[in-house]
Amino acid sequence: MIKIPFILLIFLTVCLMACSPKSSKEEVLSETTVEEITPEVPVTVTVLPSEGFPDAMLELYRPLGNETFPPGKVPFEFNIKNFPFGQQRPLMVSVNGGDPQAYPQAVFSKEFNAGTYRVVAFLTDEKGMALKEFGNFVDRDFLVGQSRPFPAAAEPYLMVNFPRQSQEYNSGEPVVVDFLVVGGDLKLDGLTVEAKVGEFVYKASSANALQLQNLPKGEHMVRIDLVKNDGTALSNIFATASRRIVVK
């Protein structure tokens, strides 16, 4: 019988342990650790200054304030000054905070059921962004049928131009958030606009459009809130808006 020296036996044992393959548990743990420390691409924001026509003037002759109409067609009469109005630059009209619709004429009618309505009409630049200067947009409340006016309030509120409900984007395409602050001024009234997508929040101190880059693929809810600088919510129903979008 061959005797192996004790020191040589210890050496052989250490070599075998060093050369043996890792267990599958150790491999999974190593891969998981690498995945967990890999950072995601952050969402970035670019502010898009408003361009266009500071002297453009939009006036609304009808409906009058809280004017009442029977259910059916409601007449709209606008006057537009200092602006190349037409098919290429139509009038945009949002009703009760919904997606705006384009109208290439200044006089038209639209069907309404009984209810209380708030219209915001605005002009846009060549990229479709809402013009932000005083006189570039106008708002008006009216009634259809047996309805009551909105509660009287002196608070400003939002009108969202972009994104539109269920709007789709290709991967890598920027998502534009464009809005108007109606009936007030962010700085003078001590207000902030918060744009939220999932856990991402951007606080805007101006009404300029925002361009969001690097949103991951999938369905997202874009929420825009008009709040006081201390984070207190406003009481009117048009101080917040949400739009569902899809990044393909």
CORHUTA-V403787 format. One record per run of one state. SS is the DSSP state (@ for helix, = for strand, . for the rest). FROM is the first residue (numbers start at 1). LEN is the number of residues. If there is no record, write none. Layout:
# CORHUTA-V403787
ss:from:len
SS:FROM:LEN
SS:FROM:LEN
This chain:
# CORHUTA-V403787
ss:from:len
.:1:5
@:6:14
.:20:4
@:24:14
.:38:6
=:44:5
.:49:8
=:57:6
.:63:4
=:67:3
.:70:2
=:72:10
.:82:9
=:91:5
.:96:5
=:101:3
.:104:3
=:107:6
.:113:2
=:115:8
.:123:1
=:124:1
.:125:5
=:130:1
.:131:6
=:137:8
.:145:12
=:157:6
.:163:4
=:167:3
.:170:5
=:175:8
.:183:8
=:191:7
.:198:2
=:200:5
.:205:4
=:209:5
.:214:4
=:218:11
.:229:4
=:233:1
.:234:6
=:240:8
.:248:1
